[in-house]
Amino acid sequence: MATTTRMFCFVLVMVLMGCCCSAKIYKVGDSKGWRAKHGSYHEWAKRKEFQVGDSLMFEYDGNVNDVTQVSSRLEYQFCNSLSPKAVYNTGHDVVTLTEPGYHFFITSNHSQCVAGQKLVVFVVHDHPMIPPPPPPRKILSFGKDYKVGDSNEWRVPEESDFYSKWSEEKQFHVGDNLLFYYNDQVDDVLEINSDLEFKSCDTISPVAVHNAGQDLIRLTKPGIRYFITSKIGHCEAGLKLRVVVRPLSKSVPKKMQLSPFDRFIKWLRDSFTPHPHH
């Protein structure tokens, strides 16, 4: 009985370890840790894909700095720590990312924050804790994630038709996602309405403006979607994307073969049905 109990406990521990080991711990700034350095945390974060269940580990001098989590991009941009969502000050803080979306971190040391000690991370997916059952059929299913430009990301290309070629090589469908990664100090993403605006790089009346540096855009309906940047000269140099979104593929049943008897009935109906004379 004791042996059976120990075996059960061992199996349970292994199962739990298997479920949870997919979460990662990221040391913010790697060997540099959490300290002021302009632009370094943007570069550090954009090369990673953060998921729900992952953790950020902040290491720093607690006598000089802290980790202040704020709620909005405005607080992040202006280093406003007056109404923090949470404050950590041990010098060795582990913060678990519990929900998808944007998470903003600064230091309450204003001069240090202005000097670049701030971090925004974008959480895209959840870690599956157990193998999920087959998803039910939905009107809008979860599709593929396409990182725009792949390794080039969203920046002025060396060849002006780079994003045109990138888009033409793929088939986008309703439910797919476009992931734009870029330096938010240099570029942004504007969605526009028409092919004319796309060709002329017209930024006057955008459908939507994205400027986080890590933007996820869902393709929710079939048609053509147009994306450019508002930065002068960048769109004209080729930083523009047009994607054709196809509807969800539907399985069409093959045409049923008529039996000999049905073909005979059809022949009778066609042969003896009177046709109007003109």
Sequence and secondary structure as in RCSB ss.txt:
>XXXX:A:sequence
MATTTRMFCFVLVMVLMGCCCSAKIYKVGDSKGWRAKHGSYHEWAKRKEFQVGDSLMFEYDGNVNDVTQVSSRLE
YQFCNSLSPKAVYNTGHDVVTLTEPGYHFFITSNHSQCVAGQKLVVFVVHDHPMIPPPPPPRKILSFGKDYKVGD
SNEWRVPEESDFYSKWSEEKQFHVGDNLLFYYNDQVDDVLEINSDLEFKSCDTISPVAVHNAGQDLIRLTKPGIR
YFITSKIGHCEAGLKLRVVVRPLSKSVPKKMQLSPFDRFIKWLRDSFTPHPHH
>XXXX:A:secstr
 HHHHHHHHHHHHHHHHHHHTT  EEETTGGG SS  TTHHHHHHHT  EEET EEEEE  TTT  EEEESSHHH
HHTT  SS SEEE SSEEEEE  SSEEEEEE S HHHHHTT EEEEEEEEE  SS        SS    EEETTG
GG SS  SSTTHHHHHHHTS EETT EEEEE  TTT  EEEES HHHHHHT  SS SEEE SSEEEEE  SSEEE
EEE  STTTTTTT EEEEEEE             HHHHHHHHHHHHHS     
